Amino acid sequence: MGRILAIDYGKSRTGIAVTDTMQMIANPLTTVDTPTLFDFIKSYTDTEVVDRIIVGKPLQTNGEASENMKRVEPFFNRLKKLYPSITVEYYDERFTSVLAHRVMLDSGINKKARQDKALVDKISASIILEDYLESQRIRQGR
């Protein structure tokens, strides 16, 4: 079984999280500069088996697309074309940045570290992936 990769796409930085090979545990992986994202994905998929890529879908609280969606959609479509053998799908990313800050605060990370936007991005990607995994467990009745 391959891994599931989650992407929290941003204008300048993108957070990435990944599951273990059993697809049970989500872990923050890294944050990459968005212009190098496709290079990172190629390098990663050349060395690891990836079954699925989850892309955070940026929605406003009312469910409408956020301003970032105009950047995410072309990325999503290109990703699907470049990796036809990998399932690529959206997953709602509302409130993940807020939750990432809460996780950092609850875990005792100091104020200076909490201001590290790269850390927030990869934790956000991990939250997207955790939520996705939980939704799959619920759907499968586990």
SULDA-V810228 format. One record per run of one state. SS is the DSSP state (hx for helix, st for strand, lp for the rest). FROM is the first residue (numbers start at 1). TO is the last residue. Records with the same first field share a line. If there is no record, write none. Layout:
BEGIN
SS: FROM-TO + FROM-TO
END
This chain:
BEGIN
lp: 1-2 + 9-12 + 20-25 + 48-49 + 58-58 + 60-64 + 66-68 + 83-86 + 93-95 + 107-110 + 115-116 + 140-142
st: 3-8 + 13-19 + 26-33 + 50-57 + 59-59 + 65-65 + 87-92
hx: 34-47 + 69-82 + 96-106 + 111-114 + 117-139
END
